[in-house]
Amino acid sequence: MRLFVALDIPEDVRRALAAWVARFRDSVRGPRWTRLEGLHLTLKFIGEAPSERVGEIRSALAAIHRGVSIDLRFRGSGFFPNEKHPRVFWAGIESGPELQELAESVERQLVPLGFPREARAFQPHLTLARFPSPEGIERLREKLAAAPPAEFGASRAREFHLYQSILKPNGAEYTRLASFDFAGGNSR
């Protein structure tokens, strides 16, 4: 099973992102655009794990209790690894230190189970497109320069989820395996 841990994105934020991305999607050829209905804020990509390990992963994640919800603001955009040679086009997420602390808690709980820490620092974002080649990059930069500021809304997160990702020809399909209320301490 291919697994990851993530926060869900509220529907109103998803709609705002869709309206903003529509400005670019039809006129910028080259990038592989993400299906916005599948957007999520990844806290930890676990990767391949045998199905019999899901129980212990669930138990480890259920031990995470922050006691507070996390305020998120969805705004801005950018490129990974950089604007000059992008591979990913993303929408930004602003939050206080609580989001970083939650991601670190997830890492800490999974390392003893044999899932290694991420090599890169946690950078909250929503992947909007991937660039398999340089085609379309310059056109997207031009369209971004002429676009209004990227403001998508705000939300408050109280729970995170364990997902399974099944790769299919038309994009990944996600199945929620468990939910964890980190602010109140209940999981399901």
MITIDREN-916054 format. One record per atom (N, C-alpha, C): residue in one letter; x, y, z. Coordinates in steps of 0.02 Angstrom, whole numbers, plus 50000, padded with zeros to 5 digits. Layout:
REM MITIDREN-916054
AXYZ ...
REM end
This chain:
REM MITIDREN-916054
M500424994150000 M500005000050000 M500445006250000 R500235011149962 R500595017649960 R500215022350007 L500545024750060 L500215028450114 L500505035350124 F500075039950148 F500305046550169 F499835049250223 V500065054250258 V499695057650311 V499565064750288 A498945067150295 A498785073850267 A498215077150304 L498175083750294 L497595087750314 L497165088550252 D496505088550261 D496055089850206 D496005097350192 I495795098950132 I495715105950111 I494955107350108 P494735112850140 P494015114450138 P493765115750068 E493135114350057 E492835114949991 E492855122149965 D492755127150008 D492765134149985 D493465136049961 V493985133549993 V494675134849972 V494795131249905 R494545125249899 R494625121349837 R494295125049778 R493695127849790 R493345131649737 R493745137849717 A494015141449767 A494405147449752 A495035145649712 L495355140149731 L495945137849693 L495745136049622 A495185132649613 A494965130549546 A494845136649502 A494525141749530 A494385147849491 A495045151249471 W495515151449517 W496155154649503 W496555150649451 V496585144049460 V496965139749414 V496665139849344 A496005140749339 A495675140949273 A495965146449229 R496235151749259 R496555157149220 R497155154649180 F497465149249202 F498085146849172 F497995140149135 R497575135949162 R497525128949139 R497415128349063 D496955132149036 D496795131348964 D497305134648918 S497655139548942 S498115143248898 S498855141448908 V499005137548959 V499705135648972 V499775128248959 R500085126548904 R500205119548886 R500885117448912 G500925111148931 G501565108548955 G501515105449024 P501295109249074 P501255106149140 P500695100949144 R500795096049189 R500265091349205 R499895094249264 W499285096549253 W498895099849305 W498595094749354 T498605096449416 T498335092149469 T497575092249467 R497275086649482 R496545086449492 R496405089649559 L496075095349559 L495995099249621 L495555095749672 E495115091249650 E494705087749699 E495115083049743 G495725081549723 G496155077249762 G496675080949804 L496645087649804 L497145091449842 L497105090149917 H497685089949947 H497745089150019 H498415092050040 L498485093450103 L499115096050131 L499485090150162 T499985087650127 T500365081850151 T500805083750210 L500715080050265 L501135080850324 L501725075950321 K501595070050292 K502125064950287 K501945059950232 F502385059050184 F502305053750135 F502655047650163 I502265042550178 I502545036350207 I502835032050152 G502495031450097 G502715027150042 G502415020250047 E502745015450017 E502485008550016 E502555005350084 A502015002150106 A502004998450169 A501524992550161 P501684986850189 P501234981150186 P500574982750222 S500024980150198 S499374981550228 S499334979450301 E499714974350320 E499694972150391 E500024977150438 R500354982250412 R500664987350455 R500204993250469 V499634993550435 V499174999150443 V498954999950516 G498834994450550 G498614994750620 G499124998150665 E499764996450658 E500264999550700 E500375006850680 I500305008450617 I500355015450595 I499775019450626 R499175016650623 R498595020050653 R498705021250728 S498955016150763 S499075016850835 S499585022250850 A500115022450810 A500635027550820 A500345034550809 L499945035450756 L499665042050741 L499135044050792 A498775039250819 A498255040750868 A498545043550933 A499195042750943 A499515045351004 A499665052850999 I499545055850941 I499695062950932 I499105067150957 H499245071151008 H498745075651037 H499065082451047 R498845087351008 R499125094051012 R498725098451060 G498075096951068 G497665100851114 G497405107351085 V497645109351025 V497405115450993 V497315114250919 S496845117850890 S496765117650818 S497295121950784 I497335121450719 I497855125150681 I497515129650630 D497665136050632 D497405140850583 D497845140650521 L497515140150463 L497855139850399 L497595145350354 R498045148550317 R497855153450267 R498155151250201 F497745150750150 F497955148350084 F498055154350039 R498685155650021 R498835161549979 R499515160949948 G499605164549894 G500255164649860 G500365158449817 S500895158849778 S501075153249735 S501835153549723 G502095148149697 G502815147849684 G503005141449649 F503655140249646 F503925134549609 F504435130849652 F504445124249645 F504975120049674 F505375117149617 P506025116449619 P506445118749674 P506565126349672 N506465129449612 N506535136749606 N506165139049544 E506095145649536 E505725148349480 E506095147449413 K506745147349415 K507135146849353 K507075139949321 H507075134749362 H507035127749337 H506505123949376 P505875125949367 P505345122749408 P505175115649387 R505005111649437 R504725105049424 R504005104849451 V503855109249500 V503195109449531 V502965116649537 F502325117749522 F501995124249533 F501515123149591 W501555127549642 W501165126449703 W500805132649727 A500295131449769 A499955136749806 A500205136449877 G500285142249908 G500585142549974 G500085141850031 I500355140050089 I499965139450150 I500355142950205 E500035147650238 E500335151150294 E500015148650358 S500425147850409 S500185145450474 S500695147250527 G500485146650589 G500945147650644 G501385141450654 P501775141250706 P502225135650718 P501865129150732 E501215129450747 E500845123350763 E500835118350705 L500815120850644 L500805116350586 L501475112550581 Q502015116150588 Q502675112950586 Q502745107850644 E502485109650702 E502505105150760 E502095098850747 L501525099550714 L501115093650698 L501495089050650 A501775091950597 A502165087950549 A502745084450584 E503065087850630 E503625084850668 E503365079150713 S502785080050743 S502495074750784 S502355068550743 V502095069450683 V501965063750639 V502625060150623 E503145063950606 E503805061050593 E504045056950653 R504015060050712 R504265056850774 R503905050250788 Q503255050050774 Q502875043950788 Q503025038350738 L503215040150678 L503315035050626 L504035032550620 V504515036450642 V505225034350638 V505335027750675 P505085026850736 P505205020450770 P504905014350734 L504435015550689 L504135010150650 L504545008550588 G505105012150578 G505535010850521 G505415015350461 F504995020450469 F504875025150413 F505335031050423 P505825031950378 P506335037150388 P506045044250385 R506405048750418 R506235055850416 R506305058450345 E505925063550330 E505995066950265 E506685070350263 A507015069850207 A507665073050199 A507595080650194 R507045082950163 R506945090050154 R506535092950212 A506625099350225 A506235102750276 A505505103050255 F505055102750302 F504335103150289 F504165110050262 Q503855110250203 Q503625116550172 Q502905115550151 P502435118150191 P501735117150174 P501555120350108 H501225116550065 H501025118949999 H500495114249970 L500185116449918 L499715112349879 L499985111949808 T500135106049784 T500405105349716 T499855106549665 L499955111449622 L499465113049570 L499645110049502 A500295109349488 A500515106549424 A501235104049430 R501395099449386 R502085096949380 R502325098249309 F502975099549302 F503275100849237 F503715095049216 P503475090849170 P503905085449145 P504455088049099 S504355094249072 S504845097449028 S504775104949038 P505215108949008 P505175116249015 P504585119448978 E504225115448937 E503675118148899 E503145121348944 G502955127448928 G502435130948964 G502665135249022 I503275134549043 I503505138149102 I503485145749090 E503765147949034 E503785155149021 E503075157949014 R502635154348981 R501935156548973 R501595157149041 L501715152349085 L501415152649152 L501685158649191 R502325159949185 R502615165849219 R502265172249195 E502155172849130 E501815178749102 E501105179349129 K500745173849129 K500055173949154 K500025175549229 L500505173049267 L500525174449339 L500645181949352 A501085184949312 A501235192049320 A500615196449309 A500165194149266 A499565197949250 A498965196049294 A499025190949335 A498465188349375 A498385192349440 P497785192349468 P497685195549533 P498055191649587 P498135194749646 P498475191149701 P498145184449716 A498535179749733 A498295172949746 A498065172449818 E497425173449829 E497105172949896 E496555167749891 F496595162349929 F496125156849922 F495685155649983 G495815159050038 G495395158150097 G495785155450156 A495415154050209 A495725151750271 A495295146150301 S495595142450347 S495235137250382 S495575135750448 R495255131650487 R495535129350551 R495525121750549 A496095118650557 A496155111350556 A496135108650626 R495755103150635 R495715099750699 R495915092450694 E495935089950631 E496095082850623 E496535081850561 F496895076250563 F497285074150504 F497075067050488 H497305064550430 H497065058250405 H497635053950377 L497535047450382 L497975042550350 L497625040550285 Y497965041350229 Y497695039750164 Y498095034350129 Q497735030650087 Q498055026150039 Q497995029549971 S498535029249933 S498545032049866 S498635026449816 I498165025949768 I498215020949715 I498335024649651 L498915023449620 L499095026849558 L498715023649500 K498375027949461 K497995025749403 K498195030049343 P498055027849282 P498255031649223 P497975038749222 N497375039849249 N497085046549248 N497205050449313 G497685048149353 G497855051649415 G497755047049475 A498005049349532 A497975045349593 A497255045349621 E497085039849651 E496445039149686 E496605038349760 Y496275042249803 Y496425042249874 Y495855039149914 T496045034949962 T495565031850008 T495775033550079 R495325036650117 R495465038250187 R495415031850228 L495955030250264 L495975024250305 L495815025650378 A495985031750401 A495865033550472 A495905041150479 S495565043650531 S495575050750547 S495775051550620 F496145057050634 F496405058150701 F496265065350722 D495885066250774 D495715072950800 D496275074950848 F496775078550822 F497355080550862 F497185086150911 A496665090050896 A496485095650940 A496085093251001 G495665088150990 G495255085751045 G495435078851070 G495825075351029 G496075068951052 G495675062851030 N495155063550990 N494765057750967 N494985055650898 S495035049050887 S495205046650820 S494685041550799 R494635040650733 R494155035750705 R494435032750641 
REM end
